[in-house]
Amino acid sequence: MEQKVYVFLAEGFEEIEAVTPIDLLRRAGLNVETVSITADRLVTGAHGVPYTADRVLADVEGQSPLAIVLPGGLPGAQNLHDTPALLSMIRRQLETSKVVAAICASPAFILGEEGLLQGKKATCYPGCEPKMKGATVSTELIEVDGNIITGKGPAASIPFGLAIVEKLAGATTAKEVAEGILYK
């Protein structure tokens, strides 16, 4: 069975931080599915864009995907954090050295708040730094530290997505995807 990348969506997610990585990962040939954290597949982003998720959390609980992607936005990041089943999946993912990628408020509200960034270099949306417990906080657009990828905010969506592609499919594929979208 082909491993999947799960992009988790919660009410109030930052649309560009979800859709851009999804697009780039699919261009790289990766199997990406969006997952609503509630029983309702319809999720509305922070800017009012409705999105129909492929699956709901109950469908994927206990699975071990190739990667977990956590878009930011508020209240999206807080809603992701307030979902115990998702937190369990994230912990298992990290315990098995699989990729977890979080952007904007999510590195702080989810990974930082849960103490999952101990000793890691990570970035987040400005103002969220106090929640980055145990992390060495960077001001870069993206940071990759082992199996954790973090992005600073909406403007980091393309380099964030490409960093995930590189981690999962290799530098050559990431370069090809970047060239295909005219990104330098």
N, C-alpha and C positions, 0 to 999 in steps of 0.2 A: 504494500500500500504506500502510495506517495505521501511523504510528509507534508504537512500544511503549515502555513504561516497564518496565525490568527490575529486579526486586528480587532480589538475590543472597542465597542461603541457604547457610550452612556449619554443620556440626555445632557445637552450642553457641551458636546465635544467640539473641538476646533476643527472645522471642516477641512481646511487646507492641510492640516497635519495628519489627517486620516487618508484623504483621497490621493494626495501626492505620493506617499509611500506605497499605497495600494497599486497605483498606476505603474510606478517604477519597478516594483517587485514582479508584477505581471508581465511587463516588458522583458524582464529577465527570465521569464519562463517558469517562475515559481508559482506554486499552487496557493493562492491567497483566499481566505474566507473572512468575511466580516462577521462579528459575533456581538449580538445585543446582550447586555448584562441582565436584562429583564426577560419576561416571558413574551414580550411584544417585540416583533422584528422591526417595527417602525420606530426609528430613533431620530430626534430632531437636534440638529447642531446648534452651536452657540449663536449663529447668525440666522436661524430660522429655516435652514435647509433640511427638508425631511430626507431620510435615507433608509432604505429597506435592507436590513442586515440579512446575510445568507443563512445564519443560524442563530440560535439563542444559547445562552450559557449552559442551560441544562443539557443540551445536545453534546457539549464538548467537555463537560466536567470530567476530570480524571484522565483526560488524554494528555499526551506529551508531544506538543507540536514542535516543529523545527524552530519556530520563533514565535514570541508574543510581542505585539506592537501595541503601545499605549499612547494614543493621541492625547494632547493636552486640552486646554480650554477650561473655563469654569462656567458652570459647576461640573462639567464633565469629569475632570480629574478627581474631584472630591467624590463624585458618584462612583467612579471606578474603585477608589479606595474603600468606600463603604460597602463593598461587595465581598464578603468573606470567602466565597467559593473561588473568586478570581484571585484573591490574595494567596490562597492555598496553591493554585496553579502556578502563580509567579514564583512562590518559594520552591516548589518542586522543580520548576524550570531552572532556577539558579543552582539548586542542589545537584542537578545532573549536568551542569555546565552547558546548558542550552541558552540560546540568545533571548535576551529581554531588551527591547528598545522602547524608550520613553522620551517624550518631547514636551517642551513648554512647562506647564505646571506639573505634569505627571512625574518627572523624576523626583520632585520635592514632595508632592502630595501623596504619592504611592510608595516609591522606593525609599526615599529619605525618611518619611514618617514611620515606615516599617523597619528601619535600621538595616536595609538591604544594600546600602552604599558604603558600608564601613570599609575604609581604606581604599576606596575607589575614586578616581578622578572623574568628575561628572559636571555637567552644565544644566542650567534650568532658566526659566523665565525670570528676568530681574525682579527682585522683591520677594522671591520664593526661597532665597538662600537659607534663611533660618530653619527651614524644614529639612535641609539636606544633612541630616544627622550622620556624622562620621565620614562624610565625603570631603575630598579636596575639591572645592568648588572652582570651576574654570569659567572664564567669560567668553570662551570660544563658541562658535556656532554649533559645533558637534564635538563630542568626545567618545572615544571607543576605549574601554578599559576591560580587557578580557572579553567576556560574553555579554557585557552591558554596554549598550549604545545609548547616549543621551543627546538631545537636541535642545537648543536654547528657546526657540519659539517659531512662529509662522514663517519667518524669513529663512529658517534653517530647514524647511520641509524637503527641498530637493537634496541638499547634501546629506541630510539625515536618511532619506530614502536610499540614496546611493551607498551610504555606509552600510546599511542593512544588506543591500544587494551584494556588496563586496564581501561582507562577512559570510553570507550564505552561498554565493555563487562564484566568488572569486573576483580578483581585480580586473581581469580581462573582460568579463561580462559587465562589470560596473562601468568600465571605460566605454564599452560599446553602447550601453544604455545611455550614458551621458552624451556621447556623440550623437546618438539618435534623436535626442531632444534639443540638440544644439547648446548643451550646457558645458561651460568651460571651467 
